[in-house]
Amino acid sequence: MIAEQTITWHVACSVEDIPENGGACALIENEQIAIYNFTRRGEWYATQNLCPHRQQMALSRGMIGSTGADNEPKVACPFHKKTFSLKSGECLTGDEYSIKTYPVKVENGQVFVGV
């Protein structure tokens, strides 16, 4: 039997704190979490801020976009251009790296991240 995972929702910031089609970082439970306002898709995403390639806190400053036939949302590290799926966290450049992803919801102008 698989145990049901409990999600604790945290207020991360206001909607206005995250640039359109960009990201920003919030400290939640002592972890830097990158939050992305993917305005072109009408979607929000959250991942760890740490790029596992060179251990730099940089993903919130990465470029977001879409790739492939399935239009997979992605973020590219601003330093080394490793790209990661914003849905699954897997590295899309063929490397064995991956990142954590978190659920996001927006209510009453506030951005919540589930941990």
CNS distance restraints for C-alpha pairs under 8 A (distance, minus, plus):
assign (resid   7 and name CA) (resid 114 and name CA) 5.54 0.50 0.50
assign (resid   7 and name CA) (resid 115 and name CA) 5.48 0.50 0.50
assign (resid   8 and name CA) (resid 114 and name CA) 5.36 0.50 0.50
assign (resid   8 and name CA) (resid 115 and name CA) 5.35 0.50 0.50
assign (resid   9 and name CA) (resid 112 and name CA) 5.96 0.50 0.50
assign (resid   9 and name CA) (resid 113 and name CA) 5.55 0.50 0.50
assign (resid   9 and name CA) (resid 114 and name CA) 4.32 0.50 0.50
assign (resid   9 and name CA) (resid 115 and name CA) 6.44 0.50 0.50
assign (resid  10 and name CA) (resid  28 and name CA) 7.38 0.50 0.50
assign (resid  10 and name CA) (resid 112 and name CA) 5.25 0.50 0.50
assign (resid  10 and name CA) (resid 113 and name CA) 5.36 0.50 0.50
assign (resid  10 and name CA) (resid 114 and name CA) 6.25 0.50 0.50
assign (resid  10 and name CA) (resid 115 and name CA) 7.60 0.50 0.50
assign (resid  11 and name CA) (resid 110 and name CA) 6.74 0.50 0.50
assign (resid  11 and name CA) (resid 111 and name CA) 5.97 0.50 0.50
assign (resid  11 and name CA) (resid 112 and name CA) 4.51 0.50 0.50
assign (resid  11 and name CA) (resid 113 and name CA) 6.64 0.50 0.50
assign (resid  12 and name CA) (resid  26 and name CA) 6.12 0.50 0.50
assign (resid  12 and name CA) (resid  27 and name CA) 7.80 0.50 0.50
assign (resid  12 and name CA) (resid  28 and name CA) 7.25 0.50 0.50
assign (resid  12 and name CA) (resid 110 and name CA) 7.56 0.50 0.50
assign (resid  12 and name CA) (resid 111 and name CA) 5.63 0.50 0.50
assign (resid  12 and name CA) (resid 112 and name CA) 5.44 0.50 0.50
assign (resid  12 and name CA) (resid 113 and name CA) 6.32 0.50 0.50
assign (resid  13 and name CA) (resid  17 and name CA) 6.34 0.50 0.50
assign (resid  13 and name CA) (resid  26 and name CA) 7.56 0.50 0.50
assign (resid  13 and name CA) (resid 110 and name CA) 5.98 0.50 0.50
assign (resid  13 and name CA) (resid 111 and name CA) 5.42 0.50 0.50
assign (resid  13 and name CA) (resid 112 and name CA) 7.43 0.50 0.50
assign (resid  14 and name CA) (resid  18 and name CA) 7.60 0.50 0.50
assign (resid  14 and name CA) (resid 109 and name CA) 5.83 0.50 0.50
assign (resid  14 and name CA) (resid 110 and name CA) 4.46 0.50 0.50
assign (resid  14 and name CA) (resid 111 and name CA) 5.70 0.50 0.50
assign (resid  15 and name CA) (resid 106 and name CA) 7.71 0.50 0.50
assign (resid  15 and name CA) (resid 109 and name CA) 5.41 0.50 0.50
assign (resid  15 and name CA) (resid 110 and name CA) 5.62 0.50 0.50
assign (resid  15 and name CA) (resid 111 and name CA) 5.92 0.50 0.50
assign (resid  16 and name CA) (resid 109 and name CA) 7.97 0.50 0.50
assign (resid  17 and name CA) (resid  24 and name CA) 7.61 0.50 0.50
assign (resid  18 and name CA) (resid  22 and name CA) 6.87 0.50 0.50
assign (resid  18 and name CA) (resid  23 and name CA) 5.74 0.50 0.50
assign (resid  18 and name CA) (resid  24 and name CA) 5.67 0.50 0.50
assign (resid  18 and name CA) (resid  35 and name CA) 7.38 0.50 0.50
assign (resid  18 and name CA) (resid  36 and name CA) 6.94 0.50 0.50
assign (resid  18 and name CA) (resid  37 and name CA) 6.23 0.50 0.50
assign (resid  19 and name CA) (resid  23 and name CA) 6.18 0.50 0.50
assign (resid  19 and name CA) (resid  24 and name CA) 7.52 0.50 0.50
assign (resid  19 and name CA) (resid  37 and name CA) 6.63 0.50 0.50
assign (resid  20 and name CA) (resid  37 and name CA) 5.56 0.50 0.50
assign (resid  20 and name CA) (resid  38 and name CA) 6.59 0.50 0.50
assign (resid  20 and name CA) (resid  39 and name CA) 5.56 0.50 0.50
assign (resid  21 and name CA) (resid  36 and name CA) 7.17 0.50 0.50
assign (resid  21 and name CA) (resid  37 and name CA) 5.42 0.50 0.50
assign (resid  21 and name CA) (resid  38 and name CA) 4.57 0.50 0.50
assign (resid  21 and name CA) (resid  39 and name CA) 5.18 0.50 0.50
assign (resid  21 and name CA) (resid  40 and name CA) 6.68 0.50 0.50
assign (resid  21 and name CA) (resid  64 and name CA) 6.92 0.50 0.50
assign (resid  22 and name CA) (resid  36 and name CA) 5.62 0.50 0.50
assign (resid  22 and name CA) (resid  37 and name CA) 5.76 0.50 0.50
assign (resid  22 and name CA) (resid  38 and name CA) 6.65 0.50 0.50
assign (resid  22 and name CA) (resid  60 and name CA) 7.76 0.50 0.50
assign (resid  22 and name CA) (resid  61 and name CA) 7.44 0.50 0.50
assign (resid  22 and name CA) (resid  62 and name CA) 7.73 0.50 0.50
assign (resid  22 and name CA) (resid  63 and name CA) 6.91 0.50 0.50
assign (resid  22 and name CA) (resid  64 and name CA) 6.66 0.50 0.50
assign (resid  23 and name CA) (resid  34 and name CA) 6.48 0.50 0.50
assign (resid  23 and name CA) (resid  35 and name CA) 5.35 0.50 0.50
assign (resid  23 and name CA) (resid  36 and name CA) 4.20 0.50 0.50
assign (resid  23 and name CA) (resid  37 and name CA) 6.24 0.50 0.50
assign (resid  23 and name CA) (resid  60 and name CA) 4.87 0.50 0.50
assign (resid  23 and name CA) (resid  61 and name CA) 6.09 0.50 0.50
assign (resid  23 and name CA) (resid  62 and name CA) 7.45 0.50 0.50
assign (resid  24 and name CA) (resid  34 and name CA) 5.67 0.50 0.50
assign (resid  24 and name CA) (resid  35 and name CA) 5.53 0.50 0.50
assign (resid  24 and name CA) (resid  36 and name CA) 6.74 0.50 0.50
assign (resid  24 and name CA) (resid  60 and name CA) 4.96 0.50 0.50
assign (resid  24 and name CA) (resid  61 and name CA) 6.78 0.50 0.50
assign (resid  25 and name CA) (resid  32 and name CA) 6.32 0.50 0.50
assign (resid  25 and name CA) (resid  33 and name CA) 5.52 0.50 0.50
assign (resid  25 and name CA) (resid  34 and name CA) 4.46 0.50 0.50
assign (resid  25 and name CA) (resid  35 and name CA) 6.07 0.50 0.50
assign (resid  25 and name CA) (resid  49 and name CA) 7.00 0.50 0.50
assign (resid  25 and name CA) (resid  60 and name CA) 5.68 0.50 0.50
assign (resid  26 and name CA) (resid  32 and name CA) 5.73 0.50 0.50
assign (resid  26 and name CA) (resid  33 and name CA) 5.34 0.50 0.50
assign (resid  26 and name CA) (resid  34 and name CA) 6.48 0.50 0.50
assign (resid  26 and name CA) (resid  35 and name CA) 7.40 0.50 0.50
assign (resid  27 and name CA) (resid  31 and name CA) 5.44 0.50 0.50
assign (resid  27 and name CA) (resid  32 and name CA) 4.64 0.50 0.50
assign (resid  27 and name CA) (resid  33 and name CA) 6.17 0.50 0.50
assign (resid  28 and name CA) (resid  32 and name CA) 6.45 0.50 0.50
assign (resid  28 and name CA) (resid  33 and name CA) 6.78 0.50 0.50
assign (resid  31 and name CA) (resid  48 and name CA) 7.72 0.50 0.50
assign (resid  32 and name CA) (resid  48 and name CA) 6.33 0.50 0.50
assign (resid  32 and name CA) (resid  49 and name CA) 5.49 0.50 0.50
assign (resid  32 and name CA) (resid  50 and name CA) 7.50 0.50 0.50
assign (resid  32 and name CA) (resid  57 and name CA) 7.86 0.50 0.50
assign (resid  33 and name CA) (resid  46 and name CA) 6.61 0.50 0.50
assign (resid  33 and name CA) (resid  47 and name CA) 5.74 0.50 0.50
assign (resid  33 and name CA) (resid  48 and name CA) 4.63 0.50 0.50
assign (resid  33 and name CA) (resid  49 and name CA) 5.01 0.50 0.50
assign (resid  33 and name CA) (resid  60 and name CA) 7.86 0.50 0.50
assign (resid  34 and name CA) (resid  46 and name CA) 5.45 0.50 0.50
assign (resid  34 and name CA) (resid  47 and name CA) 5.24 0.50 0.50
assign (resid  34 and name CA) (resid  48 and name CA) 5.72 0.50 0.50
assign (resid  34 and name CA) (resid  49 and name CA) 4.82 0.50 0.50
assign (resid  34 and name CA) (resid  59 and name CA) 6.50 0.50 0.50
assign (resid  34 and name CA) (resid  60 and name CA) 4.60 0.50 0.50
assign (resid  35 and name CA) (resid  44 and name CA) 7.38 0.50 0.50
assign (resid  35 and name CA) (resid  45 and name CA) 5.83 0.50 0.50
assign (resid  35 and name CA) (resid  46 and name CA) 4.37 0.50 0.50
assign (resid  35 and name CA) (resid  47 and name CA) 6.68 0.50 0.50
assign (resid  35 and name CA) (resid  60 and name CA) 6.64 0.50 0.50
assign (resid  36 and name CA) (resid  44 and name CA) 5.63 0.50 0.50
assign (resid  36 and name CA) (resid  45 and name CA) 5.12 0.50 0.50
assign (resid  36 and name CA) (resid  46 and name CA) 6.09 0.50 0.50
assign (resid  36 and name CA) (resid  60 and name CA) 7.32 0.50 0.50
assign (resid  37 and name CA) (resid  42 and name CA) 7.88 0.50 0.50
assign (resid  37 and name CA) (resid  43 and name CA) 6.50 0.50 0.50
assign (resid  37 and name CA) (resid  44 and name CA) 4.93 0.50 0.50
assign (resid  37 and name CA) (resid  45 and name CA) 6.90 0.50 0.50
assign (resid  38 and name CA) (resid  42 and name CA) 6.01 0.50 0.50
assign (resid  38 and name CA) (resid  43 and name CA) 5.19 0.50 0.50
assign (resid  38 and name CA) (resid  44 and name CA) 5.72 0.50 0.50
assign (resid  38 and name CA) (resid  45 and name CA) 7.56 0.50 0.50
assign (resid  38 and name CA) (resid  64 and name CA) 7.45 0.50 0.50
assign (resid  39 and name CA) (resid  43 and name CA) 6.35 0.50 0.50
assign (resid  39 and name CA) (resid  44 and name CA) 7.96 0.50 0.50
assign (resid  44 and name CA) (resid 104 and name CA) 6.30 0.50 0.50
assign (resid  44 and name CA) (resid 105 and name CA) 7.47 0.50 0.50
assign (resid  45 and name CA) (resid  86 and name CA) 6.33 0.50 0.50
assign (resid  45 and name CA) (resid  87 and name CA) 7.57 0.50 0.50
assign (resid  45 and name CA) (resid 101 and name CA) 7.78 0.50 0.50
assign (resid  45 and name CA) (resid 102 and name CA) 7.24 0.50 0.50
assign (resid  45 and name CA) (resid 103 and name CA) 6.95 0.50 0.50
assign (resid  45 and name CA) (resid 104 and name CA) 5.98 0.50 0.50
assign (resid  46 and name CA) (resid  86 and name CA) 7.33 0.50 0.50
assign (resid  46 and name CA) (resid 101 and name CA) 5.74 0.50 0.50
assign (resid  46 and name CA) (resid 102 and name CA) 5.16 0.50 0.50
assign (resid  46 and name CA) (resid 103 and name CA) 6.63 0.50 0.50
assign (resid  46 and name CA) (resid 104 and name CA) 6.46 0.50 0.50
assign (resid  46 and name CA) (resid 113 and name CA) 7.20 0.50 0.50
assign (resid  47 and name CA) (resid  86 and name CA) 7.10 0.50 0.50
assign (resid  47 and name CA) (resid  89 and name CA) 7.53 0.50 0.50
assign (resid  47 and name CA) (resid  99 and name CA) 6.78 0.50 0.50
assign (resid  47 and name CA) (resid 100 and name CA) 5.48 0.50 0.50
assign (resid  47 and name CA) (resid 101 and name CA) 4.19 0.50 0.50
assign (resid  47 and name CA) (resid 102 and name CA) 5.79 0.50 0.50
assign (resid  48 and name CA) (resid  59 and name CA) 7.60 0.50 0.50
assign (resid  48 and name CA) (resid  99 and name CA) 6.29 0.50 0.50
assign (resid  48 and name CA) (resid 100 and name CA) 5.46 0.50 0.50
assign (resid  48 and name CA) (resid 101 and name CA) 6.52 0.50 0.50
assign (resid  49 and name CA) (resid  57 and name CA) 5.31 0.50 0.50
assign (resid  49 and name CA) (resid  58 and name CA) 5.93 0.50 0.50
assign (resid  49 and name CA) (resid  59 and name CA) 4.90 0.50 0.50
assign (resid  49 and name CA) (resid  60 and name CA) 5.84 0.50 0.50
assign (resid  50 and name CA) (resid  55 and name CA) 6.01 0.50 0.50
assign (resid  50 and name CA) (resid  56 and name CA) 5.46 0.50 0.50
assign (resid  50 and name CA) (resid  57 and name CA) 4.31 0.50 0.50
assign (resid  50 and name CA) (resid  58 and name CA) 6.17 0.50 0.50
assign (resid  50 and name CA) (resid  59 and name CA) 6.35 0.50 0.50
assign (resid  50 and name CA) (resid  99 and name CA) 7.98 0.50 0.50
assign (resid  51 and name CA) (resid  55 and name CA) 5.38 0.50 0.50
assign (resid  51 and name CA) (resid  56 and name CA) 5.35 0.50 0.50
assign (resid  51 and name CA) (resid  57 and name CA) 6.18 0.50 0.50
assign (resid  51 and name CA) (resid  58 and name CA) 6.33 0.50 0.50
assign (resid  51 and name CA) (resid  59 and name CA) 6.08 0.50 0.50
assign (resid  51 and name CA) (resid  77 and name CA) 6.84 0.50 0.50
assign (resid  51 and name CA) (resid  99 and name CA) 7.52 0.50 0.50
assign (resid  52 and name CA) (resid  56 and name CA) 7.29 0.50 0.50
assign (resid  52 and name CA) (resid  97 and name CA) 6.37 0.50 0.50
assign (resid  52 and name CA) (resid  98 and name CA) 7.20 0.50 0.50
assign (resid  52 and name CA) (resid  99 and name CA) 7.18 0.50 0.50
assign (resid  53 and name CA) (resid  82 and name CA) 7.67 0.50 0.50
assign (resid  53 and name CA) (resid  97 and name CA) 6.92 0.50 0.50
assign (resid  58 and name CA) (resid  62 and name CA) 6.81 0.50 0.50
assign (resid  58 and name CA) (resid  77 and name CA) 6.58 0.50 0.50
assign (resid  58 and name CA) (resid  78 and name CA) 6.83 0.50 0.50
assign (resid  58 and name CA) (resid  79 and name CA) 7.83 0.50 0.50
assign (resid  59 and name CA) (resid  75 and name CA) 7.29 0.50 0.50
assign (resid  59 and name CA) (resid  76 and name CA) 7.24 0.50 0.50
assign (resid  59 and name CA) (resid  77 and name CA) 5.36 0.50 0.50
assign (resid  59 and name CA) (resid  78 and name CA) 7.04 0.50 0.50
assign (resid  61 and name CA) (resid  77 and name CA) 7.55 0.50 0.50
assign (resid  61 and name CA) (resid  78 and name CA) 6.41 0.50 0.50
assign (resid  62 and name CA) (resid  75 and name CA) 5.94 0.50 0.50
assign (resid  62 and name CA) (resid  76 and name CA) 5.17 0.50 0.50
assign (resid  62 and name CA) (resid  77 and name CA) 4.87 0.50 0.50
assign (resid  62 and name CA) (resid  78 and name CA) 4.66 0.50 0.50
assign (resid  63 and name CA) (resid  75 and name CA) 5.53 0.50 0.50
assign (resid  63 and name CA) (resid  76 and name CA) 5.31 0.50 0.50
assign (resid  63 and name CA) (resid  77 and name CA) 7.17 0.50 0.50
assign (resid  63 and name CA) (resid  78 and name CA) 6.82 0.50 0.50
assign (resid  64 and name CA) (resid  73 and name CA) 7.27 0.50 0.50
assign (resid  64 and name CA) (resid  74 and name CA) 5.57 0.50 0.50
assign (resid  64 and name CA) (resid  75 and name CA) 4.37 0.50 0.50
assign (resid  64 and name CA) (resid  76 and name CA) 6.46 0.50 0.50
assign (resid  65 and name CA) (resid  73 and name CA) 5.77 0.50 0.50
assign (resid  65 and name CA) (resid  74 and name CA) 5.43 0.50 0.50
assign (resid  65 and name CA) (resid  75 and name CA) 6.51 0.50 0.50
assign (resid  66 and name CA) (resid  71 and name CA) 5.19 0.50 0.50
assign (resid  66 and name CA) (resid  72 and name CA) 5.13 0.50 0.50
assign (resid  66 and name CA) (resid  73 and name CA) 4.36 0.50 0.50
assign (resid  66 and name CA) (resid  74 and name CA) 5.62 0.50 0.50
assign (resid  67 and name CA) (resid  71 and name CA) 5.00 0.50 0.50
assign (resid  67 and name CA) (resid  72 and name CA) 5.15 0.50 0.50
assign (resid  67 and name CA) (resid  73 and name CA) 6.62 0.50 0.50
assign (resid  67 and name CA) (resid  74 and name CA) 7.14 0.50 0.50
assign (resid  68 and name CA) (resid  72 and name CA) 6.32 0.50 0.50
assign (resid  72 and name CA) (resid  85 and name CA) 6.74 0.50 0.50
assign (resid  72 and name CA) (resid  86 and name CA) 7.89 0.50 0.50
assign (resid  72 and name CA) (resid  87 and name CA) 7.87 0.50 0.50
assign (resid  73 and name CA) (resid  85 and name CA) 5.93 0.50 0.50
assign (resid  73 and name CA) (resid  86 and name CA) 5.53 0.50 0.50
assign (resid  73 and name CA) (resid  87 and name CA) 6.99 0.50 0.50
assign (resid  74 and name CA) (resid  83 and name CA) 6.37 0.50 0.50
assign (resid  74 and name CA) (resid  84 and name CA) 5.38 0.50 0.50
assign (resid  74 and name CA) (resid  85 and name CA) 4.47 0.50 0.50
assign (resid  74 and name CA) (resid  86 and name CA) 5.02 0.50 0.50
assign (resid  74 and name CA) (resid  87 and name CA) 7.96 0.50 0.50
assign (resid  75 and name CA) (resid  83 and name CA) 5.48 0.50 0.50
assign (resid  75 and name CA) (resid  84 and name CA) 5.46 0.50 0.50
assign (resid  75 and name CA) (resid  85 and name CA) 6.66 0.50 0.50
assign (resid  75 and name CA) (resid  86 and name CA) 6.54 0.50 0.50
assign (resid  76 and name CA) (resid  81 and name CA) 5.10 0.50 0.50
assign (resid  76 and name CA) (resid  82 and name CA) 5.48 0.50 0.50
assign (resid  76 and name CA) (resid  83 and name CA) 4.19 0.50 0.50
assign (resid  76 and name CA) (resid  84 and name CA) 6.49 0.50 0.50
assign (resid  77 and name CA) (resid  81 and name CA) 4.79 0.50 0.50
assign (resid  77 and name CA) (resid  82 and name CA) 5.45 0.50 0.50
assign (resid  77 and name CA) (resid  83 and name CA) 6.38 0.50 0.50
assign (resid  82 and name CA) (resid  91 and name CA) 7.15 0.50 0.50
assign (resid  82 and name CA) (resid  92 and name CA) 7.57 0.50 0.50
assign (resid  82 and name CA) (resid  93 and name CA) 6.20 0.50 0.50
assign (resid  83 and name CA) (resid  91 and name CA) 5.79 0.50 0.50
assign (resid  83 and name CA) (resid  92 and name CA) 5.38 0.50 0.50
assign (resid  83 and name CA) (resid  93 and name CA) 5.98 0.50 0.50
assign (resid  84 and name CA) (resid  89 and name CA) 5.59 0.50 0.50
assign (resid  84 and name CA) (resid  90 and name CA) 5.50 0.50 0.50
assign (resid  84 and name CA) (resid  91 and name CA) 4.39 0.50 0.50
assign (resid  84 and name CA) (resid  92 and name CA) 5.35 0.50 0.50
assign (resid  84 and name CA) (resid  93 and name CA) 7.76 0.50 0.50
assign (resid  84 and name CA) (resid  98 and name CA) 7.10 0.50 0.50
assign (resid  84 and name CA) (resid  99 and name CA) 7.34 0.50 0.50
assign (resid  85 and name CA) (resid  89 and name CA) 4.78 0.50 0.50
assign (resid  85 and name CA) (resid  90 and name CA) 5.49 0.50 0.50
assign (resid  85 and name CA) (resid  91 and name CA) 6.50 0.50 0.50
assign (resid  85 and name CA) (resid  92 and name CA) 6.56 0.50 0.50
assign (resid  86 and name CA) (resid 101 and name CA) 6.94 0.50 0.50
assign (resid  87 and name CA) (resid 101 and name CA) 6.88 0.50 0.50
assign (resid  88 and name CA) (resid 100 and name CA) 7.91 0.50 0.50
assign (resid  88 and name CA) (resid 101 and name CA) 6.66 0.50 0.50
assign (resid  89 and name CA) (resid  98 and name CA) 5.35 0.50 0.50
assign (resid  89 and name CA) (resid  99 and name CA) 4.64 0.50 0.50
assign (resid  89 and name CA) (resid 100 and name CA) 5.72 0.50 0.50
assign (resid  89 and name CA) (resid 101 and name CA) 5.83 0.50 0.50
assign (resid  90 and name CA) (resid  97 and name CA) 6.89 0.50 0.50
assign (resid  90 and name CA) (resid  98 and name CA) 4.55 0.50 0.50
assign (resid  90 and name CA) (resid  99 and name CA) 6.49 0.50 0.50
assign (resid  91 and name CA) (resid  95 and name CA) 5.97 0.50 0.50
assign (resid  91 and name CA) (resid  96 and name CA) 6.75 0.50 0.50
assign (resid  91 and name CA) (resid  97 and name CA) 5.60 0.50 0.50
assign (resid  91 and name CA) (resid  98 and name CA) 5.30 0.50 0.50
assign (resid  91 and name CA) (resid  99 and name CA) 7.76 0.50 0.50
assign (resid 102 and name CA) (resid 113 and name CA) 6.54 0.50 0.50
assign (resid 102 and name CA) (resid 114 and name CA) 5.93 0.50 0.50
assign (resid 102 and name CA) (resid 115 and name CA) 6.54 0.50 0.50
assign (resid 103 and name CA) (resid 113 and name CA) 5.86 0.50 0.50
assign (resid 103 and name CA) (resid 114 and name CA) 5.20 0.50 0.50
assign (resid 103 and name CA) (resid 115 and name CA) 7.71 0.50 0.50
assign (resid 104 and name CA) (resid 111 and name CA) 7.08 0.50 0.50
assign (resid 104 and name CA) (resid 112 and name CA) 5.65 0.50 0.50
assign (resid 104 and name CA) (resid 113 and name CA) 4.68 0.50 0.50
assign (resid 104 and name CA) (resid 114 and name CA) 6.27 0.50 0.50
assign (resid 105 and name CA) (resid 111 and name CA) 6.05 0.50 0.50
assign (resid 105 and name CA) (resid 112 and name CA) 5.24 0.50 0.50
assign (resid 105 and name CA) (resid 113 and name CA) 6.67 0.50 0.50
assign (resid 106 and name CA) (resid 110 and name CA) 5.59 0.50 0.50
assign (resid 106 and name CA) (resid 111 and name CA) 4.64 0.50 0.50
assign (resid 106 and name CA) (resid 112 and name CA) 6.06 0.50 0.50
assign (resid 107 and name CA) (resid 111 and name CA) 6.71 0.50 0.50
assign (resid 107 and name CA) (resid 112 and name CA) 7.74 0.50 0.50
